[in-house]
Amino acid sequence: MTLHSVIIQKLLTTNAHIGRRVAAHHLKIYTYGMRNQVSIIDSDKTLICLRNAASFISHLAHDKNARFMFVNTNPLFDEIVEQMTKKMGIYSPRDNIMWRMGGFLTNSYSPKKFRSRNKKVCFGPIQPPDCVVVLDTERKSSVILESDRLQVPIVALVDSNMPWEIYKKIAYPVPANDSVQFVYLFCNIITKTFLLEKRS
């Protein structure tokens, strides 16, 4: 069995290929078609996009001053993200309410006012990041809109039903099902890519 086959098999075991019941027209380039009324994502396309995203992360990580931000509001992914950001030593806003406010990246005054009323909320980044990685794009389109406004490149998992107005703002989309297994694999790839580049 070739290395390519092994990787594809790994993607299949994480259910990365299972899309939604509706496939948006602009995302059909990543799908085989429908099966049992569910869109099937092409694992080869997922792998290509994963490589592109990893290459971009590697290029950025080469700069010791590069700033990364990981955004997640799905409780199922909390432990995965916490372990990854701890290994990488990078920032990840943990309190979901910061993103519900809006303006976390584009309007620094809103978080400051909010923090004065609620001391439990963590401080936001002093400077805009050089890259934002979004794990749950369905929940956090506001993050993508803000990052795009600041021209911050976005790496994000995208499912087969993502609206065009959100999809077109993502520089490095990775078409896949956002299962816990795939998110773990995705984060593991990014972590290893980042650390490998830092050591070199």
MDTraj code that builds the backbone (N, CA, C; nanometers):
import mdtraj as md
import numpy as np

residues = "MET THR LEU HIS SER VAL ILE ILE GLN LYS LEU LEU THR THR ASN ALA HIS ILE GLY ARG ARG VAL ALA ALA HIS HIS LEU LYS ILE TYR THR TYR GLY MET ARG ASN GLN VAL SER ILE ILE ASP SER ASP LYS THR LEU ILE CYS LEU ARG ASN ALA ALA SER PHE ILE SER HIS LEU ALA HIS ASP LYS ASN ALA ARG PHE MET PHE VAL ASN THR ASN PRO LEU PHE ASP GLU ILE VAL GLU GLN MET THR LYS LYS MET GLY ILE TYR SER PRO ARG ASP ASN ILE MET TRP ARG MET GLY GLY PHE LEU THR ASN SER TYR SER PRO LYS LYS PHE ARG SER ARG ASN LYS LYS VAL CYS PHE GLY PRO ILE GLN PRO PRO ASP CYS VAL VAL VAL LEU ASP THR GLU ARG LYS SER SER VAL ILE LEU GLU SER ASP ARG LEU GLN VAL PRO ILE VAL ALA LEU VAL ASP SER ASN MET PRO TRP GLU ILE TYR LYS LYS ILE ALA TYR PRO VAL PRO ALA ASN ASP SER VAL GLN PHE VAL TYR LEU PHE CYS ASN ILE ILE THR LYS THR PHE LEU LEU GLU LYS ARG SER".split()
xyz = np.array([
    [0.0848, -0.1198, 0.0000],
    [0.0000, 0.0000, 0.0000],
    [0.0886, 0.1253, 0.0000],
    [0.0590, 0.2205, -0.0878],
    [0.1389, 0.3426, -0.0973],
    [0.1077, 0.4374, 0.0179],
    [0.1984, 0.5355, 0.0389],
    [0.1775, 0.6346, 0.1443],
    [0.0490, 0.7138, 0.1198],
    [0.0254, 0.7460, -0.0077],
    [-0.0964, 0.8192, -0.0437],
    [-0.2206, 0.7402, -0.0024],
    [-0.2204, 0.6116, -0.0293],
    [-0.3344, 0.5263, 0.0060],
    [-0.3554, 0.5201, 0.1566],
    [-0.2441, 0.5155, 0.2300],
    [-0.2525, 0.5109, 0.3764],
    [-0.3166, 0.6384, 0.4305],
    [-0.2740, 0.7534, 0.3748],
    [-0.3280, 0.8819, 0.4210],
    [-0.4763, 0.8934, 0.3872],
    [-0.5124, 0.8533, 0.2655],
    [-0.6534, 0.8571, 0.2247],
    [-0.7366, 0.7677, 0.3157],
    [-0.6842, 0.6501, 0.3473],
    [-0.7539, 0.5582, 0.4379],
    [-0.7736, 0.6224, 0.5746],
    [-0.6719, 0.6958, 0.6197],
    [-0.6805, 0.7651, 0.7485],
    [-0.7906, 0.8710, 0.7449],
    [-0.7993, 0.9438, 0.6345],
    [-0.9047, 1.0445, 0.6196],
    [-1.0426, 0.9789, 0.6240],
    [-1.0553, 0.8658, 0.5582],
    [-1.1840, 0.7959, 0.5548],
    [-1.2256, 0.7477, 0.6938],
    [-1.1291, 0.7045, 0.7743],
    [-1.1624, 0.6560, 0.9092],
    [-1.2077, 0.7690, 1.0010],
    [-1.1749, 0.8946, 0.9650],
    [-1.2191, 1.0092, 1.0463],
    [-1.3525, 1.0654, 0.9970],
    [-1.4111, 1.0003, 0.8939],
    [-1.5375, 1.0469, 0.8326],
    [-1.5241, 1.1839, 0.7676],
    [-1.4019, 1.2183, 0.7265],
    [-1.3790, 1.3482, 0.6629],
    [-1.4582, 1.3628, 0.5333],
    [-1.4926, 1.2510, 0.4706],
    [-1.5580, 1.2522, 0.3393],
    [-1.7095, 1.2710, 0.3459],
    [-1.7668, 1.2668, 0.4643],
    [-1.9130, 1.2771, 0.4766],
    [-1.9543, 1.4232, 0.4887],
    [-2.0223, 1.4738, 0.3858],
    [-2.0668, 1.6124, 0.3867],
    [-2.2074, 1.6271, 0.4428],
    [-2.2737, 1.7352, 0.4023],
    [-2.4094, 1.7627, 0.4489],
    [-2.5110, 1.7170, 0.3448],
    [-2.6373, 1.7282, 0.3824],
    [-2.7442, 1.6858, 0.2905],
    [-2.7541, 1.7771, 0.1690],
    [-2.7092, 1.9008, 0.1856],
    [-2.7122, 1.9956, 0.0743],
    [-2.5692, 2.0386, 0.0437],
    [-2.5296, 2.0289, -0.0822],
    [-2.3964, 2.0736, -0.1232],
    [-2.4106, 2.2053, -0.1982],
    [-2.3449, 2.3099, -0.1483],
    [-2.3492, 2.4392, -0.2160],
    [-2.2827, 2.4257, -0.3531],
    [-2.3342, 2.5017, -0.4507],
    [-2.2867, 2.4886, -0.5886],
    [-2.1359, 2.5105, -0.5992],
    [-2.0830, 2.6133, -0.5281],
    [-1.9407, 2.6469, -0.5391],
    [-1.8504, 2.5442, -0.4711],
    [-1.9091, 2.4551, -0.3895],
    [-1.8296, 2.3531, -0.3210],
    [-1.8392, 2.2158, -0.3879],
    [-1.9136, 2.2095, -0.4977],
    [-1.9270, 2.0813, -0.5677],
    [-1.7958, 2.0367, -0.6320],
    [-1.7008, 2.1298, -0.6468],
    [-1.5691, 2.0934, -0.7004],
    [-1.4955, 2.0004, -0.6039],
    [-1.5379, 1.9983, -0.4782],
    [-1.4739, 1.9138, -0.3773],
    [-1.5503, 1.7841, -0.3509],
    [-1.6599, 1.7626, -0.4218],
    [-1.7436, 1.6459, -0.3915],
    [-1.7525, 1.5492, -0.5095],
    [-1.7776, 1.4224, -0.4774],
    [-1.8022, 1.3193, -0.5786],
    [-1.9456, 1.3251, -0.6277],
    [-2.0349, 1.3639, -0.5383],
    [-2.1773, 1.3600, -0.5662],
    [-2.2528, 1.3287, -0.4387],
    [-2.3704, 1.2681, -0.4534],
    [-2.4545, 1.2383, -0.3378],
    [-2.4673, 1.0870, -0.3189],
    [-2.4793, 1.0469, -0.1926],
    [-2.5072, 0.9067, -0.1606],
    [-2.5992, 0.9042, -0.0395],
    [-2.7126, 0.8392, -0.0552],
    [-2.8152, 0.8369, 0.0506],
    [-2.8507, 0.9786, 0.0961],
    [-2.8609, 1.0684, -0.0032],
    [-2.8982, 1.2085, 0.0191],
    [-2.7942, 1.2863, 0.1007],
    [-2.6723, 1.2380, 0.1033],
    [-2.5631, 1.3074, 0.1726],
    [-2.4494, 1.3289, 0.0727],
    [-2.3941, 1.4494, 0.0683],
    [-2.2841, 1.4772, -0.0242],
    [-2.1568, 1.4068, 0.0232],
    [-2.0806, 1.3545, -0.0720],
    [-1.9562, 1.2830, -0.0420],
    [-1.8381, 1.3689, -0.0865],
    [-1.7549, 1.4076, 0.0088],
    [-1.6394, 1.4926, -0.0190],
    [-1.5243, 1.4073, -0.0728],
    [-1.4594, 1.4575, -0.1765],
    [-1.3471, 1.3876, -0.2397],
    [-1.2247, 1.3940, -0.1473],
    [-1.1810, 1.2803, -0.0965],
    [-1.0680, 1.2759, -0.0023],
    [-0.9378, 1.3233, -0.0652],
    [-0.9226, 1.3019, -0.1964],
    [-0.8026, 1.3517, -0.2652],
    [-0.7978, 1.5040, -0.2613],
    [-0.9142, 1.5684, -0.2793],
    [-0.9211, 1.7148, -0.2739],
    [-0.8940, 1.7637, -0.1309],
    [-0.9458, 1.6907, -0.0332],
    [-0.9192, 1.7263, 0.1068],
    [-0.7697, 1.7206, 0.1350],
    [-0.7041, 1.6167, 0.0854],
    [-0.5605, 1.5996, 0.1071],
    [-0.4805, 1.7121, 0.0419],
    [-0.5181, 1.7504, -0.0794],
    [-0.4506, 1.8605, -0.1492],
    [-0.4633, 1.9898, -0.0691],
    [-0.5841, 2.0178, -0.0206],
    [-0.6088, 2.1397, 0.0571],
    [-0.5356, 2.1361, 0.1913],
    [-0.5276, 2.0177, 0.2514],
    [-0.4521, 2.0017, 0.3761],
    [-0.3048, 2.0344, 0.3541],
    [-0.2505, 1.9866, 0.2435],
    [-0.1099, 2.0138, 0.2117],
    [-0.0869, 2.1629, 0.1894],
    [-0.1795, 2.2287, 0.1198],
    [-0.1677, 2.3727, 0.0964],
    [-0.1699, 2.4501, 0.2276],
    [-0.2622, 2.4120, 0.3164],
    [-0.2738, 2.4790, 0.4464],
    [-0.1481, 2.4561, 0.5301],
    [-0.0982, 2.3322, 0.5303],
    [0.0223, 2.2995, 0.6073],
    [0.1437, 2.3738, 0.5525],
    [0.1513, 2.3873, 0.4213],
    [0.2619, 2.4600, 0.3583],
    [0.2593, 2.6070, 0.3991],
    [0.1401, 2.6648, 0.4037],
    [0.1262, 2.8048, 0.4451],
    [0.1658, 2.8225, 0.5914],
    [0.1192, 2.7323, 0.6779],
    [0.1547, 2.7364, 0.8202],
    [0.3063, 2.7247, 0.8368],
    [0.3665, 2.6342, 0.7622],
    [0.5111, 2.6138, 0.7683],
    [0.5863, 2.7393, 0.7268],
    [0.5392, 2.8032, 0.6196],
    [0.6023, 2.9264, 0.5707],
    [0.5946, 3.0372, 0.6760],
    [0.4793, 3.0511, 0.7393],
    [0.4628, 3.1537, 0.8428],
    [0.5460, 3.1223, 0.9664],
    [0.5482, 2.9952, 1.0051],
    [0.6203, 2.9545, 1.1259],
    [0.7698, 2.9796, 1.1142],
    [0.8182, 2.9919, 0.9916],
    [0.9603, 3.0205, 0.9692],
    [0.9981, 3.1569, 1.0266],
    [0.8992, 3.2473, 1.0326],
    [0.9194, 3.3794, 1.0932],
    [0.8905, 3.3696, 1.2426],
    [0.9910, 3.3911, 1.3254],
    [0.9742, 3.3748, 1.4700],
    [0.8779, 3.4766, 1.5302],
    [0.8496, 3.5854, 1.4566],
    [0.7575, 3.6878, 1.5069],
    [0.6143, 3.6692, 1.4572],
    [0.5914, 3.5664, 1.3779],
    [0.4566, 3.5428, 1.3236],
    [0.3587, 3.5115, 1.4359],
    [0.2378, 3.5674, 1.4244],
    [0.1351, 3.5497, 1.5274],
    [0.0205, 3.4651, 1.4705],
    [-0.0121, 3.3578, 1.5407],
    [-0.1216, 3.2690, 1.5013],
    [-0.2349, 3.2808, 1.6024],
    [-0.3574, 3.2630, 1.5546],
    [-0.4719, 3.2568, 1.6448],
    [-0.5634, 3.1428, 1.6014],
    [-0.6004, 3.0592, 1.6970],
    [-0.6944, 2.9506, 1.6711],
    [-0.8276, 2.9852, 1.7349],
    [-0.9343, 2.9720, 1.6570],
    [-1.0675, 3.0079, 1.7055],
    [-1.1573, 2.8849, 1.7042],
    [-1.2152, 2.8570, 1.8204],
    [-1.3056, 2.7428, 1.8332],
    [-1.4143, 2.7762, 1.9344],
    [-1.5389, 2.7515, 1.8986],
    [-1.6489, 2.7708, 1.9940],
    [-1.7282, 2.6423, 2.0134],
    [-1.6743, 2.5324, 1.9639],
    [-1.7395, 2.4024, 1.9823],
    [-1.6776, 2.3329, 2.1036],
    [-1.7553, 2.3113, 2.2094],
    [-1.7017, 2.2489, 2.3315],
    [-1.6362, 2.1132, 2.3070],
    [-1.6790, 2.0434, 2.2020],
    [-1.6221, 1.9118, 2.1719],
    [-1.4739, 1.9207, 2.1345],
    [-1.4328, 2.0377, 2.0846],
    [-1.2947, 2.0536, 2.0386],
    [-1.2051, 2.1227, 2.1410],
    [-1.2607, 2.1643, 2.2537],
    [-1.1847, 2.2443, 2.3507],
    [-1.0539, 2.1788, 2.3929],
    [-1.0605, 2.0528, 2.4303],
    [-0.9409, 1.9841, 2.4802],
    [-0.8357, 1.9695, 2.3703],
    [-0.8817, 1.9423, 2.2484],
    [-0.7896, 1.9284, 2.1350],
    [-0.7151, 2.0592, 2.1115],
    [-0.7911, 2.1689, 2.1080],
    [-0.7316, 2.3002, 2.0821],
    [-0.6390, 2.3417, 2.1960],
    [-0.6798, 2.3144, 2.3180],
    [-0.5969, 2.3511, 2.4331],
    [-0.4625, 2.2785, 2.4295],
    [-0.4649, 2.1503, 2.3989],
    [-0.3399, 2.0734, 2.3910],
    [-0.2506, 2.1253, 2.2790],
    [-0.3119, 2.1565, 2.1650],
    [-0.2353, 2.2023, 2.0500],
    [-0.1708, 2.3381, 2.0752],
    [-0.2492, 2.4342, 2.1236],
    [-0.1963, 2.5687, 2.1455],
    [-0.0915, 2.5702, 2.2563],
    [-0.1058, 2.4795, 2.3517],
    [-0.0068, 2.4697, 2.4597],
    [0.1265, 2.4208, 2.4031],
    [0.1213, 2.3217, 2.3155],
    [0.2435, 2.2695, 2.2530],
    [0.3093, 2.3753, 2.1649],
    [0.2249, 2.4515, 2.0947],
    [0.2772, 2.5511, 2.0012],
    [0.3112, 2.6829, 2.0698],
    [0.2563, 2.7047, 2.1891],
    [0.2813, 2.8290, 2.2618],
    [0.2189, 2.9496, 2.1959],
    [0.0948, 2.9328, 2.1460],
    [0.0282, 3.0418, 2.0761],
    [-0.1049, 3.0749, 2.1410],
    [-0.1643, 3.1869, 2.0959],
    [-0.2857, 3.2403, 2.1574],
    [-0.4112, 3.1790, 2.0980],
    [-0.5071, 3.1513, 2.1862],
    [-0.6388, 3.1054, 2.1423],
    [-0.7432, 3.1604, 2.2378],
    [-0.8355, 3.2469, 2.1892],
    [-0.9384, 3.3014, 2.2781],
    [-1.0319, 3.1920, 2.3255],
    [-1.0365, 3.1683, 2.4550],
    [-1.1118, 3.0539, 2.5078],
    [-1.2569, 3.0875, 2.5389],
    [-1.2851, 3.2146, 2.5643],
    [-1.4210, 3.2490, 2.6048],
    [-1.5070, 3.2799, 2.4831],
    [-1.6068, 3.1979, 2.4591],
    [-1.6917, 3.2127, 2.3405],
    [-1.7548, 3.3499, 2.3293],
    [-1.7831, 3.4125, 2.4424],
    [-1.8585, 3.5378, 2.4394],
    [-1.7804, 3.6494, 2.3725],
    [-1.6470, 3.6390, 2.3703],
    [-1.5676, 3.7409, 2.3035],
    [-1.6043, 3.7499, 2.1559],
    [-1.6320, 3.6358, 2.0945],
    [-1.6654, 3.6368, 1.9530],
    [-1.8124, 3.6703, 1.9310],
    [-1.8975, 3.6462, 2.0277],
    [-2.0383, 3.6828, 2.0129],
    [-2.0547, 3.8345, 2.0142],
    [-1.9612, 3.9035, 2.0808],
    [-1.9683, 4.0491, 2.0875],
    [-1.9516, 4.1126, 1.9505],
    [-1.8652, 4.0553, 1.8681],
    [-1.8292, 4.1179, 1.7427],
    [-1.7213, 4.2220, 1.7670],
    [-1.6422, 4.2509, 1.6640],
    [-1.5397, 4.3532, 1.6762],
    [-1.4191, 4.3125, 1.7578],
    [-1.4025, 4.1839, 1.7846],
    [-1.2893, 4.1403, 1.8671],
    [-1.1571, 4.1762, 1.8008],
    [-1.1503, 4.1631, 1.6692],
    [-1.0290, 4.1994, 1.5968],
    [-1.0355, 4.3406, 1.5406],
    [-1.1535, 4.3820, 1.4935],
    [-1.1642, 4.5082, 1.4215],
    [-1.1973, 4.6279, 1.5087],
    [-1.2444, 4.6055, 1.6316],
    [-1.2802, 4.7168, 1.7194],
    [-1.2294, 4.6881, 1.8601],
    [-1.1107, 4.7357, 1.8885],
    [-1.0465, 4.7030, 2.0166],
    [-1.1179, 4.7646, 2.1357],
    [-1.2020, 4.8682, 2.1122],
    [-1.2680, 4.9338, 2.2252],
    [-1.3770, 4.8475, 2.2869],
    [-1.4477, 4.7706, 2.2040],
    [-1.5565, 4.6878, 2.2571],
    [-1.5088, 4.5868, 2.3597],
    [-1.4045, 4.5092, 2.3310],
    [-1.3561, 4.4156, 2.4328],
    [-1.3093, 4.4853, 2.5593],
    [-1.2469, 4.6055, 2.5451],
    [-1.1985, 4.6767, 2.6634],
    [-1.3146, 4.7168, 2.7532],
    [-1.4214, 4.7693, 2.6930],
    [-1.5385, 4.8086, 2.7714],
    [-1.5998, 4.6875, 2.8383],
    [-1.6054, 4.5777, 2.7631],
    [-1.6661, 4.4572, 2.8188],
    [-1.5828, 4.4027, 2.9334],
    [-1.4518, 4.4049, 2.9178],
    [-1.3654, 4.3498, 3.0212],
    [-1.3768, 4.4277, 3.1515],
    [-1.4060, 4.5581, 3.1398],
    [-1.4184, 4.6371, 3.2620],
    [-1.5407, 4.5961, 3.3423],
    [-1.6393, 4.5323, 3.2766],
    [-1.7596, 4.4886, 3.3461],
    [-1.7514, 4.3427, 3.3881],
    [-1.6671, 4.2665, 3.3203],
    [-1.6579, 4.1235, 3.3505],
    [-1.5116, 4.0817, 3.3469],
    [-1.4508, 4.0707, 3.4621],
    [-1.3073, 4.0449, 3.4723],
    [-1.2695, 3.9026, 3.4342],
    [-1.3686, 3.8152, 3.4166],
    [-1.3380, 3.6757, 3.3866],
    [-1.2987, 3.6547, 3.2407],
    [-1.3320, 3.7504, 3.1549],
    [-1.3050, 3.7347, 3.0124],
    [-1.1574, 3.7605, 2.9851],
    [-1.0955, 3.6727, 2.9065],
    [-0.9524, 3.6856, 2.8802],
    [-0.9250, 3.8038, 2.7878],
    [-0.8049, 3.8583, 2.7953],
    [-0.7657, 3.9702, 2.7108],
    [-0.7465, 3.9235, 2.5676],
    [-0.7789, 4.0097, 2.4749],
    [-0.7615, 3.9794, 2.3341],
    [-0.6188, 4.0070, 2.2914],
    [-0.5856, 3.9770, 2.1671],
    [-0.4501, 3.9985, 2.1188],
    [-0.4191, 4.1468, 2.1071],
    [-0.2946, 4.1860, 2.1381],
    [-0.2550, 4.3258, 2.1295],
    [-0.2483, 4.3686, 1.9839],
    [-0.1983, 4.2810, 1.8970],
    [-0.1888, 4.3088, 1.7547],
    [-0.2668, 4.2034, 1.6768],
    [-0.3143, 4.2404, 1.5577],
    [-0.3848, 4.1404, 1.4766],
    [-0.2913, 4.0244, 1.4440],
    [-0.3425, 3.9031, 1.4381],
    [-0.2576, 3.7875, 1.4054],
    [-0.2187, 3.7873, 1.2584],
    [-0.1201, 3.7074, 1.2253],
    [-0.0795, 3.6903, 1.0858],
    [-0.1579, 3.5780, 1.0193],
    [-0.2251, 3.4987, 1.1004],
    [-0.3058, 3.3880, 1.0483],
    [-0.4119, 3.3510, 1.1507],
    [-0.5332, 3.3299, 1.1038],
    [-0.6418, 3.2829, 1.1905],
    [-0.6850, 3.1454, 1.1410],
    [-0.6884, 3.0493, 1.2319],
    [-0.7336, 2.9140, 1.1985],
    [-0.8686, 2.8921, 1.2658],
    [-0.9713, 2.8652, 1.1858],
    [-1.1071, 2.8493, 1.2376],
    [-1.1507, 2.7038, 1.2207],
    [-1.1913, 2.6426, 1.3306],
    [-1.2294, 2.5012, 1.3269],
    [-1.3780, 2.4803, 1.3028],
    [-1.4596, 2.5737, 1.3483],
    [-1.6053, 2.5575, 1.3348],
    [-1.6629, 2.6764, 1.2599],
    [-1.6412, 2.6780, 1.1291],
    [-1.6812, 2.7917, 1.0466],
    [-1.8319, 2.8132, 1.0449],
    [-1.9086, 2.7072, 1.0641],
    [-2.0549, 2.7203, 1.0614],
    [-2.1033, 2.8106, 1.1742],
    [-2.0360, 2.8042, 1.2890],
    [-2.0755, 2.8848, 1.4045],
    [-2.0127, 3.0235, 1.4024],
    [-1.8938, 3.0373, 1.3423],
    [-1.8179, 3.1585, 1.3594],
    [-1.7893, 3.2323, 1.2297],
    [-1.8907, 3.2603, 1.1521],
    [-1.8713, 3.3375, 1.0301],
    [-1.8275, 3.4801, 1.0620],
    [-1.8631, 3.5318, 1.1806],
    [-1.8242, 3.6680, 1.2194],
    [-1.6727, 3.6806, 1.2287],
    [-1.6062, 3.5764, 1.2753],
    [-1.4600, 3.5755, 1.2847],
    [-1.3995, 3.5868, 1.1453],
    [-1.4563, 3.5142, 1.0509],
    [-1.4061, 3.5152, 0.9138],
    [-1.4245, 3.6529, 0.8516],
    [-1.5386, 3.7150, 0.8757],
    [-1.5649, 3.8482, 0.8214],
    [-1.4684, 3.9511, 0.8789],
    [-1.4430, 3.9432, 1.0093],
    [-1.3499, 4.0365, 1.0737],
    [-1.2075, 4.0165, 1.0235],
    [-1.1657, 3.8925, 1.0133],
    [-1.0298, 3.8624, 0.9667],
    [-1.0107, 3.9106, 0.8236],
    [-1.1129, 3.8903, 0.7414],
    [-1.1067, 3.9351, 0.6025],
    [-1.0966, 4.0870, 0.5951],
    [-1.1676, 4.1556, 0.6823],
    [-1.1638, 4.3020, 0.6845],
    [-1.0237, 4.3532, 0.7161],
    [-0.9519, 4.2792, 0.7992],
    [-0.8149, 4.3163, 0.8356],
    [-0.7114, 4.2533, 0.7427],
    [-0.7592, 4.1810, 0.6413],
    [-0.6727, 4.1125, 0.5444],
    [-0.5795, 4.0119, 0.6124],
    [-0.6339, 3.9427, 0.7111],
    [-0.5606, 3.8360, 0.7794],
    [-0.5945, 3.7039, 0.7098],
    [-0.4956, 3.6305, 0.6603],
    [-0.5236, 3.5026, 0.5933],
    [-0.5940, 3.4042, 0.6868],
    [-0.6895, 3.3314, 0.6309],
    [-0.7699, 3.2383, 0.7104],
    [-0.7490, 3.0953, 0.6613],
    [-0.7212, 3.0063, 0.7555],
    [-0.7208, 2.8620, 0.7300],
    [-0.8439, 2.8081, 0.8012],
    [-0.9301, 2.7365, 0.7311],
    [-1.0546, 2.6932, 0.7951],
    [-1.1073, 2.5628, 0.7369],
    [-1.1701, 2.4850, 0.8240],
    [-1.2434, 2.3671, 0.7788],
    [-1.3739, 2.4143, 0.7169],
    [-1.4078, 2.3631, 0.6003],
    [-1.5327, 2.4021, 0.5352],
    [-1.6135, 2.2771, 0.5027],
    [-1.7425, 2.2836, 0.5297],
    [-1.8303, 2.1721, 0.4955],
    [-1.8990, 2.2014, 0.3632],
    [-1.9705, 2.1042, 0.3120],
    [-2.0238, 2.1129, 0.1761],
    [-2.1385, 2.2118, 0.1593],
    [-2.1881, 2.2696, 0.2691],
    [-2.3008, 2.3628, 0.2570],
    [-2.2641, 2.5059, 0.2949],
    [-2.1366, 2.5390, 0.2985],
    [-2.0953, 2.6738, 0.3392],
    [-2.1387, 2.7788, 0.2370],
    [-2.1986, 2.8907, 0.2818],
    [-2.2407, 2.9972, 0.1899],
    [-2.1214, 3.0578, 0.1154],
    [-2.1449, 3.0982, -0.0093],
    [-2.0392, 3.1543, -0.0931],
    [-1.9769, 3.2781, -0.0308],
    [-2.0582, 3.3665, 0.0282],
    [-2.0057, 3.4925, 0.0820],
    [-1.9064, 3.4701, 0.1958],
    [-1.9140, 3.3559, 0.2615],
    [-1.8170, 3.3216, 0.3665],
    [-1.6993, 3.2453, 0.3061],
    [-1.7300, 3.1499, 0.2207],
    [-1.6261, 3.0655, 0.1597],
    [-1.5223, 3.1479, 0.0844],
    [-1.5660, 3.2497, 0.0096],
    [-1.4737, 3.3257, -0.0754],
    [-1.3718, 3.4061, 0.0052],
    [-1.3955, 3.4232, 0.1346],
    [-1.3031, 3.4988, 0.2193],
    [-1.1957, 3.4109, 0.2836],
    [-1.2048, 3.2807, 0.2637],
    [-1.1099, 3.1873, 0.3250],
    [-0.9953, 3.1583, 0.2276],
    [-0.8751, 3.1954, 0.2675],
    [-0.7587, 3.1781, 0.1795],
    [-0.7217, 3.0313, 0.1620],
    [-0.7329, 2.9541, 0.2704],
    [-0.6939, 2.8125, 0.2671],
    [-0.8065, 2.7257, 0.3235],
    [-0.9079, 2.6986, 0.2411],
    [-1.0182, 2.6128, 0.2869],
    [-0.9768, 2.4657, 0.2856],
    [-1.0227, 2.3914, 0.3848],
    [-0.9986, 2.2467, 0.3895],
    [-1.1349, 2.1787, 0.3928],
    [-1.1821, 2.1263, 0.2792],
    [-1.3150, 2.0641, 0.2746],
    [-1.3170, 1.9314, 0.3493],
    [-1.3992, 1.9240, 0.4521],
    [-1.4066, 1.8012, 0.5322],
    [-1.5201, 1.8108, 0.6324],
    [-1.5616, 1.6956, 0.6806],
    [-1.6582, 1.6883, 0.7900],
    [-1.5858, 1.7274, 0.9191],
    [-1.6496, 1.8124, 0.9992],
    [-1.5827, 1.8571, 1.1226],
    [-1.6092, 1.7604, 1.2386],
    [-1.5842, 1.6330, 1.2133],
    [-1.5957, 1.5334, 1.3201],
    [-1.4801, 1.5527, 1.4180],
    [-1.4984, 1.5061, 1.5403],
    [-1.3925, 1.5177, 1.6411],
    [-1.2659, 1.4480, 1.5922],
    [-1.2823, 1.3332, 1.5267],
    [-1.1671, 1.2570, 1.4780],
    [-1.0879, 1.3350, 1.3740],
    [-1.1609, 1.4012, 1.2805],
    [-1.0887, 1.4759, 1.1777],
    [-1.0267, 1.6020, 1.2352],
    [-1.0975, 1.6702, 1.3235],
    [-1.0422, 1.7915, 1.3859],
    [-0.9133, 1.7574, 1.4604],
    [-0.9128, 1.6427, 1.5275],
    [-0.7911, 1.5983, 1.5978],
    [-0.6769, 1.5762, 1.4978],
    [-0.7073, 1.5092, 1.3865],
    [-0.6068, 1.4843, 1.2829],
    [-0.5561, 1.6161, 1.2245],
    [-0.6479, 1.7054, 1.1933],
    [-0.6150, 1.8360, 1.1361],
    [-0.5233, 1.9149, 1.2298],
    [-0.5605, 1.9209, 1.3572],
    [-0.4808, 1.9947, 1.4562],
    [-0.3446, 1.9297, 1.4772],
    [-0.3411, 1.7985, 1.4710],
    [-0.2150, 1.7258, 1.4869],
    [-0.1192, 1.7567, 1.3720],
    [-0.1728, 1.7636, 1.2510],
    [-0.0914, 1.7968, 1.1331],
    [-0.0352, 1.9378, 1.1454],
    [-0.1200, 2.0329, 1.1850],
    [-0.0759, 2.1714, 1.1996],
    [0.0302, 2.1837, 1.3084],
    [0.0068, 2.1171, 1.4214],
    [0.1023, 2.1230, 1.5325],
    [0.2385, 2.0690, 1.4911],
    [0.2398, 1.9526, 1.4269],
    [0.3667, 1.8916, 1.3858],
    [0.4372, 1.9758, 1.2801],
    [0.3599, 2.0334, 1.1881],
    [0.4174, 2.1206, 1.0850],
    [0.4826, 2.2421, 1.1488],
    [0.4116, 2.3037, 1.2421],
    [0.4600, 2.4236, 1.3116],
    [0.5880, 2.3934, 1.3896],
    [0.5861, 2.2885, 1.4699],
    [0.7006, 2.2549, 1.5550],
    [0.8218, 2.2114, 1.4723],
    [0.7971, 2.1399, 1.3631],
    [0.9060, 2.0966, 1.2756],
    [0.9768, 2.2167, 1.2146],
    [0.8992, 2.3158, 1.1727],
    [0.9571, 2.4366, 1.1130],
    [1.0332, 2.5176, 1.2176],
    [0.9813, 2.5231, 1.3386],
    [1.0470, 2.5983, 1.4457],
    [1.1816, 2.5356, 1.4836],
    [1.1889, 2.4036, 1.4752],
    [1.3133, 2.3345, 1.5127],
    [1.4197, 2.3451, 1.4038],
    [1.3750, 2.3645, 1.2801],
    [1.4703, 2.3663, 1.1682],
    [1.5487, 2.4973, 1.1623],
])
top = md.Topology()
chain = top.add_chain()
for i, resn in enumerate(residues, 1):
    res = top.add_residue(resn, chain, resSeq=i)
    for name in ("N", "CA", "C"):
        top.add_atom(name, md.element.get_by_symbol(name[0]), res)
traj = md.Trajectory(xyz[None], top)
